Amino acid sequence: MATPNNDDLDFAAMMQDKLRDNYGEDAVDTSDRASDERLKEMNKKLPSWNLEPPLKFLK
């Protein structure tokens, strides 16, 4: 994976500052927790996957 350049880091810092200004300190820090909760909910809804091909296919 490519390392972020200075412009990318400046943009990320600027966006975090804007989020803090608009939504308060908690808005920036809760992104990891929110994504974890969403992933758990999505996993509950997904069917169980079986990656083995059917026996009819193997014959």
PQR file with spaces between the fields and no chain letter, atoms N, CA, C, O and H, PARSE charges and radii, in Angstrom:
ATOM       1  N    MET     1       0.844   -1.176    0.000 -0.4000 1.5000
ATOM       2  CA   MET     1       0.000    0.000    0.000 -0.0000 2.0000
ATOM       3  C    MET     1       0.887    1.235    0.000  0.5500 1.7000
ATOM       4  O    MET     1       1.916    1.257    0.676 -0.5500 1.4000
ATOM       5  N    ALA     2       0.509    2.246   -0.737 -0.4000 1.5000
ATOM       6  CA   ALA     2       1.311    3.457   -0.855 -0.0000 2.0000
ATOM       7  C    ALA     2       1.223    4.274    0.425  0.5500 1.7000
ATOM       8  O    ALA     2       0.181    4.331    1.078 -0.5500 1.4000
ATOM       9  H    ALA     2      -0.327    2.228   -1.286  0.4000 1.0000
ATOM      10  N    THR     3       2.323    4.894    0.762 -0.4000 1.5000
ATOM      11  CA   THR     3       2.313    5.750    1.943 -0.0000 2.0000
ATOM      12  C    THR     3       1.634    7.069    1.585  0.5500 1.7000
ATOM      13  O    THR     3       1.819    7.586    0.483 -0.5500 1.4000
ATOM      14  H    THR     3       3.170    4.847    0.231  0.4000 1.0000
ATOM      15  N    PRO     4       0.849    7.610    2.511 -0.5600 1.5000
ATOM      16  CA   PRO     4       0.159    8.864    2.214  0.2800 2.0000
ATOM      17  C    PRO     4       1.160   10.012    2.086  0.5500 1.7000
ATOM      18  O    PRO     4       2.130   10.105    2.840 -0.5500 1.4000
ATOM      19  N    ASN     5       0.899   10.872    1.122 -0.4000 1.5000
ATOM      20  CA   ASN     5       1.804   12.009    0.969 -0.0000 2.0000
ATOM      21  C    ASN     5       1.345   13.156    1.865  0.5500 1.7000
ATOM      22  O    ASN     5       0.344   13.033    2.570 -0.5500 1.4000
ATOM      23  H    ASN     5       0.112   10.797    0.510  0.4000 1.0000
ATOM      24  N    ASN     6       2.061   14.247    1.837 -0.4000 1.5000
ATOM      25  CA   ASN     6       1.781   15.377    2.716 -0.0000 2.0000
ATOM      26  C    ASN     6       0.403   15.964    2.475  0.5500 1.7000
ATOM      27  O    ASN     6      -0.278   16.353    3.424 -0.5500 1.4000
ATOM      28  H    ASN     6       2.874   14.347    1.264  0.4000 1.0000
ATOM      29  N    ASP     7      -0.020   16.035    1.207 -0.4000 1.5000
ATOM      30  CA   ASP     7      -1.331   16.599    0.896 -0.0000 2.0000
ATOM      31  C    ASP     7      -2.446   15.750    1.501  0.5500 1.7000
ATOM      32  O    ASP     7      -3.433   16.283    2.009 -0.5500 1.4000
ATOM      33  H    ASP     7       0.534   15.719    0.437  0.4000 1.0000
ATOM      34  N    ASP     8      -2.283   14.422    1.445 -0.4000 1.5000
ATOM      35  CA   ASP     8      -3.292   13.534    2.020 -0.0000 2.0000
ATOM      36  C    ASP     8      -3.374   13.722    3.527  0.5500 1.7000
ATOM      37  O    ASP     8      -4.468   13.771    4.090 -0.5500 1.4000
ATOM      38  H    ASP     8      -1.482   13.989    1.032  0.4000 1.0000
ATOM      39  N    LEU     9      -2.225   13.828    4.181 -0.4000 1.5000
ATOM      40  CA   LEU     9      -2.210   14.018    5.628 -0.0000 2.0000
ATOM      41  C    LEU     9      -2.816   15.366    6.008  0.5500 1.7000
ATOM      42  O    LEU     9      -3.544   15.468    6.995 -0.5500 1.4000
ATOM      43  H    LEU     9      -1.337   13.788    3.723  0.4000 1.0000
ATOM      44  N    ASP    10      -2.514   16.404    5.220 -0.4000 1.5000
ATOM      45  CA   ASP    10      -3.090   17.721    5.484 -0.0000 2.0000
ATOM      46  C    ASP    10      -4.600   17.690    5.313  0.5500 1.7000
ATOM      47  O    ASP    10      -5.328   18.281    6.111 -0.5500 1.4000
ATOM      48  H    ASP    10      -1.922   16.322    4.418  0.4000 1.0000
ATOM      49  N    PHE    11      -5.075   17.007    4.281 -0.4000 1.5000
ATOM      50  CA   PHE    11      -6.507   16.911    4.032 -0.0000 2.0000
ATOM      51  C    PHE    11      -7.201   16.163    5.174  0.5500 1.7000
ATOM      52  O    PHE    11      -8.261   16.581    5.641 -0.5500 1.4000
ATOM      53  H    PHE    11      -4.484   16.528    3.633  0.4000 1.0000
ATOM      54  N    ALA    12      -6.602   15.059    5.619 -0.4000 1.5000
ATOM      55  CA   ALA    12      -7.191   14.280    6.709 -0.0000 2.0000
ATOM      56  C    ALA    12      -7.262   15.112    7.985  0.5500 1.7000
ATOM      57  O    ALA    12      -8.272   15.086    8.687 -0.5500 1.4000
ATOM      58  H    ALA    12      -5.741   14.719    5.240  0.4000 1.0000
ATOM      59  N    ALA    13      -6.210   15.841    8.285 -0.4000 1.5000
ATOM      60  CA   ALA    13      -6.197   16.691    9.479 -0.0000 2.0000
ATOM      61  C    ALA    13      -7.250   17.793    9.360  0.5500 1.7000
ATOM      62  O    ALA    13      -7.936   18.105   10.332 -0.5500 1.4000
ATOM      63  H    ALA    13      -5.389   15.862    7.715  0.4000 1.0000
ATOM      64  N    MET    14      -7.377   18.381    8.166 -0.4000 1.5000
ATOM      65  CA   MET    14      -8.365   19.435    7.956 -0.0000 2.0000
ATOM      66  C    MET    14      -9.781   18.887    8.154  0.5500 1.7000
ATOM      67  O    MET    14     -10.620   19.538    8.777 -0.5500 1.4000
ATOM      68  H    MET    14      -6.819   18.127    7.376  0.4000 1.0000
ATOM      69  N    MET    15     -10.043   17.691    7.624 -0.4000 1.5000
ATOM      70  CA   MET    15     -11.377   17.106    7.759 -0.0000 2.0000
ATOM      71  C    MET    15     -11.687   16.773    9.222  0.5500 1.7000
ATOM      72  O    MET    15     -12.815   16.961    9.678 -0.5500 1.4000
ATOM      73  H    MET    15      -9.362   17.162    7.118  0.4000 1.0000
ATOM      74  N    GLN    16     -10.694   16.281    9.948 -0.4000 1.5000
ATOM      75  CA   GLN    16     -10.914   15.997   11.369 -0.0000 2.0000
ATOM      76  C    GLN    16     -11.209   17.272   12.135  0.5500 1.7000
ATOM      77  O    GLN    16     -12.070   17.279   13.014 -0.5500 1.4000
ATOM      78  H    GLN    16      -9.778   16.127    9.578  0.4000 1.0000
ATOM      79  N    ASP    17     -10.509   18.352   11.816 -0.4000 1.5000
ATOM      80  CA   ASP    17     -10.773   19.638   12.464 -0.0000 2.0000
ATOM      81  C    ASP    17     -12.186   20.121   12.166  0.5500 1.7000
ATOM      82  O    ASP    17     -12.877   20.618   13.056 -0.5500 1.4000
ATOM      83  H    ASP    17      -9.809   18.346   11.102  0.4000 1.0000
ATOM      84  N    LYS    18     -12.615   19.976   10.914 -0.4000 1.5000
ATOM      85  CA   LYS    18     -13.966   20.398   10.545 -0.0000 2.0000
ATOM      86  C    LYS    18     -15.019   19.565   11.267  0.5500 1.7000
ATOM      87  O    LYS    18     -16.033   20.100   11.715 -0.5500 1.4000
ATOM      88  H    LYS    18     -12.054   19.573   10.191  0.4000 1.0000
ATOM      89  N    LEU    19     -14.785   18.250   11.382 -0.4000 1.5000
ATOM      90  CA   LEU    19     -15.720   17.401   12.109 -0.0000 2.0000
ATOM      91  C    LEU    19     -15.804   17.806   13.575  0.5500 1.7000
ATOM      92  O    LEU    19     -16.891   17.865   14.150 -0.5500 1.4000
ATOM      93  H    LEU    19     -13.961   17.815   11.017  0.4000 1.0000
ATOM      94  N    ARG    20     -14.661   18.084   14.170 -0.4000 1.5000
ATOM      95  CA   ARG    20     -14.656   18.528   15.571 -0.0000 2.0000
ATOM      96  C    ARG    20     -15.422   19.834   15.729  0.5500 1.7000
ATOM      97  O    ARG    20     -16.200   19.995   16.669 -0.5500 1.4000
ATOM      98  H    ARG    20     -13.778   18.036   13.703  0.4000 1.0000
ATOM      99  N    ASP    21     -15.197   20.772   14.799 -0.4000 1.5000
ATOM     100  CA   ASP    21     -15.867   22.068   14.875 -0.0000 2.0000
ATOM     101  C    ASP    21     -17.379   21.917   14.736  0.5500 1.7000
ATOM     102  O    ASP    21     -18.144   22.559   15.455 -0.5500 1.4000
ATOM     103  H    ASP    21     -14.565   20.642   14.036  0.4000 1.0000
ATOM     104  N    ASN    22     -17.807   21.054   13.798 -0.4000 1.5000
ATOM     105  CA   ASN    22     -19.234   20.934   13.511 -0.0000 2.0000
ATOM     106  C    ASN    22     -19.978   20.019   14.478  0.5500 1.7000
ATOM     107  O    ASN    22     -21.133   20.282   14.814 -0.5500 1.4000
ATOM     108  H    ASN    22     -17.185   20.532   13.213  0.4000 1.0000
ATOM     109  N    TYR    23     -19.329   18.950   14.927 -0.4000 1.5000
ATOM     110  CA   TYR    23     -20.048   17.937   15.699 -0.0000 2.0000
ATOM     111  C    TYR    23     -19.477   17.677   17.087  0.5500 1.7000
ATOM     112  O    TYR    23     -20.017   16.851   17.823 -0.5500 1.4000
ATOM     113  H    TYR    23     -18.391   18.736   14.654  0.4000 1.0000
ATOM     114  N    GLY    24     -18.425   18.344   17.452 -0.4000 1.5000
ATOM     115  CA   GLY    24     -17.841   18.134   18.763 -0.0000 2.0000
ATOM     116  C    GLY    24     -16.734   17.094   18.726  0.5500 1.7000
ATOM     117  O    GLY    24     -16.487   16.475   17.690 -0.5500 1.4000
ATOM     118  H    GLY    24     -17.986   19.015   16.854  0.4000 1.0000
ATOM     119  N    GLU    25     -16.083   16.908   19.831 -0.4000 1.5000
ATOM     120  CA   GLU    25     -14.918   16.033   19.932 -0.0000 2.0000
ATOM     121  C    GLU    25     -15.269   14.573   19.693  0.5500 1.7000
ATOM     122  O    GLU    25     -14.463   13.839   19.122 -0.5500 1.4000
ATOM     123  H    GLU    25     -16.284   17.411   20.672  0.4000 1.0000
ATOM     124  N    ASP    26     -16.446   14.131   20.112 -0.4000 1.5000
ATOM     125  CA   ASP    26     -16.811   12.718   20.013 -0.0000 2.0000
ATOM     126  C    ASP    26     -17.002   12.248   18.578  0.5500 1.7000
ATOM     127  O    ASP    26     -16.864   11.055   18.308 -0.5500 1.4000
ATOM     128  H    ASP    26     -17.101   14.727   20.576  0.4000 1.0000
ATOM     129  N    ALA    27     -17.312   13.139   17.658 -0.4000 1.5000
ATOM     130  CA   ALA    27     -17.612   12.736   16.283 -0.0000 2.0000
ATOM     131  C    ALA    27     -16.417   12.077   15.607  0.5500 1.7000
ATOM     132  O    ALA    27     -16.597   11.144   14.825 -0.5500 1.4000
ATOM     133  H    ALA    27     -17.425   14.108   17.877  0.4000 1.0000
ATOM     134  N    VAL    28     -15.222   12.530   15.884 -0.4000 1.5000
ATOM     135  CA   VAL    28     -14.030   11.989   15.241 -0.0000 2.0000
ATOM     136  C    VAL    28     -13.628   10.665   15.882  0.5500 1.7000
ATOM     137  O    VAL    28     -13.154    9.764   15.190 -0.5500 1.4000
ATOM     138  H    VAL    28     -15.076   13.288   16.520  0.4000 1.0000
ATOM     139  N    ASP    29     -13.808   10.539   17.168 -0.4000 1.5000
ATOM     140  CA   ASP    29     -13.310    9.365   17.886 -0.0000 2.0000
ATOM     141  C    ASP    29     -14.232    8.159   17.806  0.5500 1.7000
ATOM     142  O    ASP    29     -13.781    7.048   18.086 -0.5500 1.4000
ATOM     143  H    ASP    29     -14.193   11.271   17.730  0.4000 1.0000
ATOM     144  N    THR    30     -15.495    8.318   17.441 -0.4000 1.5000
ATOM     145  CA   THR    30     -16.426    7.197   17.468 -0.0000 2.0000
ATOM     146  C    THR    30     -16.504    6.447   16.148  0.5500 1.7000
ATOM     147  O    THR    30     -17.287    5.503   16.044 -0.5500 1.4000
ATOM     148  H    THR    30     -15.861    9.221   17.214  0.4000 1.0000
ATOM     149  N    SER    31     -15.747    6.814   15.155 -0.4000 1.5000
ATOM     150  CA   SER    31     -15.856    6.164   13.844 -0.0000 2.0000
ATOM     151  C    SER    31     -15.518    4.679   13.923  0.5500 1.7000
ATOM     152  O    SER    31     -16.180    3.870   13.272 -0.5500 1.4000
ATOM     153  H    SER    31     -15.111    7.581   15.239  0.4000 1.0000
ATOM     154  N    ASP    32     -14.518    4.302   14.692 -0.4000 1.5000
ATOM     155  CA   ASP    32     -14.156    2.891   14.804 -0.0000 2.0000
ATOM     156  C    ASP    32     -15.250    2.097   15.506  0.5500 1.7000
ATOM     157  O    ASP    32     -15.589    0.994   15.077 -0.5500 1.4000
ATOM     158  H    ASP    32     -13.980    4.959   15.221  0.4000 1.0000
ATOM     159  N    ARG    33     -15.802    2.649   16.576 -0.4000 1.5000
ATOM     160  CA   ARG    33     -16.852    1.941   17.302 -0.0000 2.0000
ATOM     161  C    ARG    33     -18.102    1.781   16.448  0.5500 1.7000
ATOM     162  O    ARG    33     -18.742    0.730   16.476 -0.5500 1.4000
ATOM     163  H    ARG    33     -15.527    3.545   16.924  0.4000 1.0000
ATOM     164  N    ALA    34     -18.451    2.805   15.697 -0.4000 1.5000
ATOM     165  CA   ALA    34     -19.650    2.747   14.857 -0.0000 2.0000
ATOM     166  C    ALA    34     -19.489    1.692   13.773  0.5500 1.7000
ATOM     167  O    ALA    34     -20.426    0.942   13.498 -0.5500 1.4000
ATOM     168  H    ALA    34     -17.931    3.658   15.674  0.4000 1.0000
ATOM     169  N    SER    35     -18.321    1.626   13.158 -0.4000 1.5000
ATOM     170  CA   SER    35     -18.129    0.638   12.098 -0.0000 2.0000
ATOM     171  C    SER    35     -18.145   -0.774   12.675  0.5500 1.7000
ATOM     172  O    SER    35     -18.643   -1.692   12.023 -0.5500 1.4000
ATOM     173  H    SER    35     -17.560    2.236   13.382  0.4000 1.0000
ATOM     174  N    ASP    36     -17.613   -0.971   13.877 -0.4000 1.5000
ATOM     175  CA   ASP    36     -17.645   -2.292   14.502 -0.0000 2.0000
ATOM     176  C    ASP    36     -19.074   -2.728   14.769  0.5500 1.7000
ATOM     177  O    ASP    36     -19.422   -3.886   14.534 -0.5500 1.4000
ATOM     178  H    ASP    36     -17.208   -0.226   14.407  0.4000 1.0000
ATOM     179  N    GLU    37     -19.908   -1.815   15.257 -0.4000 1.5000
ATOM     180  CA   GLU    37     -21.297   -2.147   15.541 -0.0000 2.0000
ATOM     181  C    GLU    37     -22.048   -2.475   14.255  0.5500 1.7000
ATOM     182  O    GLU    37     -22.850   -3.409   14.226 -0.5500 1.4000
ATOM     183  H    GLU    37     -19.625   -0.875   15.448  0.4000 1.0000
ATOM     184  N    ARG    38     -21.796   -1.716   13.197 -0.4000 1.5000
ATOM     185  CA   ARG    38     -22.456   -1.976   11.917 -0.0000 2.0000
ATOM     186  C    ARG    38     -22.033   -3.326   11.352  0.5500 1.7000
ATOM     187  O    ARG    38     -22.863   -4.056   10.810 -0.5500 1.4000
ATOM     188  H    ARG    38     -21.144   -0.958   13.220  0.4000 1.0000
ATOM     189  N    LEU    39     -20.744   -3.667   11.475 -0.4000 1.5000
ATOM     190  CA   LEU    39     -20.271   -4.959   10.981 -0.0000 2.0000
ATOM     191  C    LEU    39     -20.912   -6.116   11.739  0.5500 1.7000
ATOM     192  O    LEU    39     -21.253   -7.138   11.144 -0.5500 1.4000
ATOM     193  H    LEU    39     -20.070   -3.074   11.915  0.4000 1.0000
ATOM     194  N    LYS    40     -21.075   -5.958   13.049 -0.4000 1.5000
ATOM     195  CA   LYS    40     -21.717   -7.009   13.834 -0.0000 2.0000
ATOM     196  C    LYS    40     -23.160   -7.201   13.390  0.5500 1.7000
ATOM     197  O    LYS    40     -23.632   -8.331   13.272 -0.5500 1.4000
ATOM     198  H    LYS    40     -20.798   -5.127   13.532  0.4000 1.0000
ATOM     199  N    GLU    41     -23.862   -6.094   13.142 -0.4000 1.5000
ATOM     200  CA   GLU    41     -25.248   -6.187   12.682 -0.0000 2.0000
ATOM     201  C    GLU    41     -25.323   -6.839   11.304  0.5500 1.7000
ATOM     202  O    GLU    41     -26.203   -7.663   11.056 -0.5500 1.4000
ATOM     203  H    GLU    41     -23.478   -5.176   13.237  0.4000 1.0000
ATOM     204  N    MET    42     -24.412   -6.480   10.413 -0.4000 1.5000
ATOM     205  CA   MET    42     -24.410   -7.048    9.072 -0.0000 2.0000
ATOM     206  C    MET    42     -24.122   -8.551    9.123  0.5500 1.7000
ATOM     207  O    MET    42     -24.728   -9.325    8.382 -0.5500 1.4000
ATOM     208  H    MET    42     -23.696   -5.810   10.614  0.4000 1.0000
ATOM     209  N    ASN    43     -23.206   -8.959    9.989 -0.4000 1.5000
ATOM     210  CA   ASN    43     -22.862  -10.378   10.092 -0.0000 2.0000
ATOM     211  C    ASN    43     -24.039  -11.201   10.593  0.5500 1.7000
ATOM     212  O    ASN    43     -24.176  -12.369   10.230 -0.5500 1.4000
ATOM     213  H    ASN    43     -22.714   -8.330   10.591  0.4000 1.0000
ATOM     214  N    LYS    44     -24.895  -10.603   11.425 -0.4000 1.5000
ATOM     215  CA   LYS    44     -26.075  -11.317   11.903 -0.0000 2.0000
ATOM     216  C    LYS    44     -27.025  -11.615   10.744  0.5500 1.7000
ATOM     217  O    LYS    44     -27.701  -12.644   10.738 -0.5500 1.4000
ATOM     218  H    LYS    44     -24.784   -9.654   11.720  0.4000 1.0000
ATOM     219  N    LYS    45     -27.074  -10.712    9.765 -0.4000 1.5000
ATOM     220  CA   LYS    45     -28.034  -10.838    8.674 -0.0000 2.0000
ATOM     221  C    LYS    45     -27.520  -11.708    7.527  0.5500 1.7000
ATOM     222  O    LYS    45     -28.311  -12.159    6.699 -0.5500 1.4000
ATOM     223  H    LYS    45     -26.525   -9.876    9.770  0.4000 1.0000
ATOM     224  N    LEU    46     -26.223  -11.949    7.464 -0.4000 1.5000
ATOM     225  CA   LEU    46     -25.658  -12.713    6.360 -0.0000 2.0000
ATOM     226  C    LEU    46     -25.883  -14.204    6.553  0.5500 1.7000
ATOM     227  O    LEU    46     -25.820  -14.702    7.677 -0.5500 1.4000
ATOM     228  H    LEU    46     -25.580  -11.582    8.137  0.4000 1.0000
ATOM     229  N    PRO    47     -26.146  -14.921    5.463 -0.5600 1.5000
ATOM     230  CA   PRO    47     -26.261  -16.377    5.582  0.2800 2.0000
ATOM     231  C    PRO    47     -24.884  -16.982    5.822  0.5500 1.7000
ATOM     232  O    PRO    47     -23.865  -16.357    5.530 -0.5500 1.4000
ATOM     233  N    SER    48     -24.859  -18.176    6.343 -0.4000 1.5000
ATOM     234  CA   SER    48     -23.564  -18.831    6.513 -0.0000 2.0000
ATOM     235  C    SER    48     -23.071  -19.272    5.138  0.5500 1.7000
ATOM     236  O    SER    48     -23.845  -19.769    4.320 -0.5500 1.4000
ATOM     237  H    SER    48     -25.687  -18.684    6.580  0.4000 1.0000
ATOM     238  N    TRP    49     -21.792  -19.086    4.895 -0.4000 1.5000
ATOM     239  CA   TRP    49     -21.217  -19.378    3.582 -0.0000 2.0000
ATOM     240  C    TRP    49     -20.527  -20.721    3.607  0.5500 1.7000
ATOM     241  O    TRP    49     -19.841  -21.072    4.567 -0.5500 1.4000
ATOM     242  H    TRP    49     -21.162  -18.682    5.559  0.4000 1.0000
ATOM     243  N    ASN    50     -20.719  -21.459    2.545 -0.4000 1.5000
ATOM     244  CA   ASN    50     -20.022  -22.715    2.371 -0.0000 2.0000
ATOM     245  C    ASN    50     -19.235  -22.590    1.072  0.5500 1.7000
ATOM     246  O    ASN    50     -19.818  -22.501   -0.009 -0.5500 1.4000
ATOM     247  H    ASN    50     -21.276  -21.174    1.765  0.4000 1.0000
ATOM     248  N    LEU    51     -17.931  -22.583    1.179 -0.4000 1.5000
ATOM     249  CA   LEU    51     -17.087  -22.373    0.007 -0.0000 2.0000
ATOM     250  C    LEU    51     -16.751  -23.668   -0.727  0.5500 1.7000
ATOM     251  O    LEU    51     -16.086  -23.638   -1.762 -0.5500 1.4000
ATOM     252  H    LEU    51     -17.458  -22.656    2.057  0.4000 1.0000
ATOM     253  N    GLU    52     -17.200  -24.789   -0.206 -0.4000 1.5000
ATOM     254  CA   GLU    52     -16.963  -26.062   -0.882 -0.0000 2.0000
ATOM     255  C    GLU    52     -17.926  -26.197   -2.057  0.5500 1.7000
ATOM     256  O    GLU    52     -19.107  -25.874   -1.930 -0.5500 1.4000
ATOM     257  H    GLU    52     -17.740  -24.813    0.635  0.4000 1.0000
ATOM     258  N    PRO    53     -17.430  -26.673   -3.201 -0.5600 1.5000
ATOM     259  CA   PRO    53     -18.345  -26.879   -4.322  0.2800 2.0000
ATOM     260  C    PRO    53     -19.286  -28.055   -4.035  0.5500 1.7000
ATOM     261  O    PRO    53     -18.930  -28.955   -3.274 -0.5500 1.4000
ATOM     262  N    PRO    54     -20.456  -28.056   -4.623 -0.5600 1.5000
ATOM     263  CA   PRO    54     -21.381  -29.167   -4.396  0.2800 2.0000
ATOM     264  C    PRO    54     -20.784  -30.484   -4.895  0.5500 1.7000
ATOM     265  O    PRO    54     -19.952  -30.488   -5.803 -0.5500 1.4000
ATOM     266  N    LEU    55     -21.205  -31.585   -4.307 -0.4000 1.5000
ATOM     267  CA   LEU    55     -20.670  -32.901   -4.693 -0.0000 2.0000
ATOM     268  C    LEU    55     -20.985  -33.221   -6.149  0.5500 1.7000
ATOM     269  O    LEU    55     -20.193  -33.883   -6.819 -0.5500 1.4000
ATOM     270  H    LEU    55     -21.880  -31.582   -3.570  0.4000 1.0000
ATOM     271  N    LYS    56     -22.119  -32.765   -6.644 -0.4000 1.5000
ATOM     272  CA   LYS    56     -22.477  -33.019   -8.049 -0.0000 2.0000
ATOM     273  C    LYS    56     -21.444  -32.387   -8.989  0.5500 1.7000
ATOM     274  O    LYS    56     -21.133  -32.936  -10.046 -0.5500 1.4000
ATOM     275  H    LYS    56     -22.763  -32.227   -6.100  0.4000 1.0000
ATOM     276  N    PHE    57     -20.933  -31.255   -8.597 -0.4000 1.5000
ATOM     277  CA   PHE    57     -19.949  -30.553   -9.419 -0.0000 2.0000
ATOM     278  C    PHE    57     -18.629  -31.318   -9.461  0.5500 1.7000
ATOM     279  O    PHE    57     -17.948  -31.314  -10.486 -0.5500 1.4000
ATOM     280  H    PHE    57     -21.185  -30.809   -7.739  0.4000 1.0000
ATOM     281  N    LEU    58     -18.259  -31.972   -8.363 -0.4000 1.5000
ATOM     282  CA   LEU    58     -16.979  -32.667   -8.286 -0.0000 2.0000
ATOM     283  C    LEU    58     -16.971  -33.984   -9.069  0.5500 1.7000
ATOM     284  O    LEU    58     -15.904  -34.447   -9.471 -0.5500 1.4000
ATOM     285  H    LEU    58     -18.812  -31.975   -7.530  0.4000 1.0000
ATOM     286  N    LYS    59     -18.116  -34.583   -9.289 -0.4000 1.5000
ATOM     287  CA   LYS    59     -18.172  -35.885   -9.976 -0.0000 2.0000
ATOM     288  C    LYS    59     -17.966  -35.784  -11.446  0.5500 1.7000
ATOM     289  O    LYS    59     -17.989  -36.798  -12.144 -0.5500 1.4000
ATOM     290  H    LYS    59     -18.983  -34.207   -8.962  0.4000 1.0000
